[in-house]
Amino acid sequence: MPRRRHGALGPQFEEFSTAVTRWTGSSTAFGLACGVIIAWAALGPLFGFSDTWQLVINTGTTIVTFLMVFLIQRSQNKDSLALQLKLNELVAAIEGASNRLIDVEDLSEEELHVLHKFYQRLAVMAKKDASVTHSHSIEEADERHSLKTAVRRKGGGK
C-alpha cells in the first residue's frame, strides 16, 4: 500500500511522536512525573514557598500540557482512522451488510442521527424477537464458520 507523502520532516516527526506517545503512556513516565512533583514539593521550604517556586511548576506543567494536547490528538486521529478502516473492511466483507455504512464517519451529524434512529428501531425489534443467547449461539457460530470455510475452499475467500 503506497504511503502518503509528507514534507521533509513528516516521517521523522511521525516516528518521534509515536515514540513519545508510547513513552508518555508508560509506568516509567508516570513515575518520573510523580518524582518531579515530589522533588518540587520537597524544595518548597528551601525556596520559602515563593512565587518563583510556584511559577516553576506552573510553567512546566503548562508547557507539557500544551504539547501533550497535540500529541494526544494526533494519536487519537491515527487510531480513529485505523479503526474506521478496519470497520469498513468488515462491512465490505460481510454479505448482507449495507455498503452505505462504509465511510459513515464522513456523514453529517443530521445524517448520523437518522441512521442512529434506524438502528435503534432495529435493536427494539431484535429485543422483541429473541434473547441474546438465542440469537448468538454456539450453533450459529459453528454454522458461520462452516460457511466461511466452504467459501474459501471454493476459492471465493481471501
N, C-alpha and C positions, 0 to 999 in steps of 0.2 A: 504494500500500500504506500503510495508516494506521500512523503511528509510535506506539510505546508512550509513554504519558505518564510523564514523570519529575517529580520535585519541581521547585521553583522554580529550583534550581541545576543540575538534570540536564543540560540541553542545553549550558550554558556549561561545565560540568565535562567533558562528553564532548569538546567542541571543544578545550578546554585540554589534556586528557590525550592526545588524538590528536596534537596539535601537539608536545607534549613527547616523546611516544613516537617520532615521526618524527625530531625534532631529536637526541635522545639516541642514535639509531642512525646518526647522520651522521659523516662524517670530521671535521667541524669540532668536534663534541662530543668525539670521541676525542682530537683534537689539543689541545683545551683541557684535558682531564683529564691528558694527559701533561705539559702545561705547568705545571699546578698541582703535580704531583708533582716536577717538576724544580725549580720555584721553592722548594718546601718543602725539598727536599734541599739546595739551594744556601744556604738560610737557616740550615741546621743549625749551621755553625760560628759564625755571628753570635750564635745563642742558646745556644751551648755544648752543643748536642745535649741540651738539658734535658728534663725530664719534661713541661713545658708545651709545648715544641716538638713532642714526640711526641703529646701529648694533642690538639693542634690537628688533626693529620692523622687520628688515630683517631676523633675525634668527627665530623669532616667526612665521612669515608668511611662511618661507621656510619649517619649520618642519610641520606646519599644512598642507600646500600644499602637501608635500611628503606623509603624511599619508592619506590624502583625496583621492589622486590618486588611491591608492589601495582599499580604501573603496568604491569609486565610481565604479571602475572596477568590484569589487565583486558584487555589487548591480546590475550593468548592466548585468553581466553574468547570475545571477539568474533570472532577469526579462526576458532576452532574451530566456533562456531555457523554462521558463513558457509559454511565448508567442508561441514558436515553438511547445510545446506540445499541446496547445490549437488549433493551426492551423492544426497540424497533426490529431487531433481528428475530426476537421471539414472536412478535406479532406477524412478521412477514413469513415465518416458517410454519406457523400453526394453521392447519387447514380449518377454515370456518371462522377464523379471526378476521375482523374488519381491518383492511389495509388503510382505512381512513384514520386509524389511530396512529399510524406511523407519522412521526414529526408533530404529534399533537401538542407538544410544548410550544410550537410556533403559533398556535391559535390565539385569538383574542380572549380576554377574560370572560366576555359575554358568551363566546362560543364554548369555552370550557364549562361554564355554568350549565349550558344546555346539555352537554354530554354528561355532566355530573348528575343532572336530574334523570337522564335516561338510565344510567347505571344504578342510581338509587332505586328507580322503579323496578329494574331487573332484580335487584337484591331483595326487594319486598316480595316479588313474585317467587323467587327461589326459596325464600324462607317459608312461604305457604306450601310449596310443593313437597319438600322433604327436609330431613335433618342433615346437618353437615356430614355426619357419619354415614348416612345413606348415599349421599351424592359424591363423597370422596372416600371410596372404599379400597381395600387392598385388591379386590377383584377388578375394579376399574383401572387401577394402576397396572396390574398384570395385563389386562386387555390392551391398554395403550402401548405398553412396552412391546407386546407381541405384534401389534400393528406396525409400529415403527421398524421393528426388526424385519418383518416381511417386506416392507417397502425398500429397505436398504438392500436386502438380498436380491430384489428385482432390479437394483441399480437406480432406483429413484431417489435415494437419500444421499447425503454427503458423508 
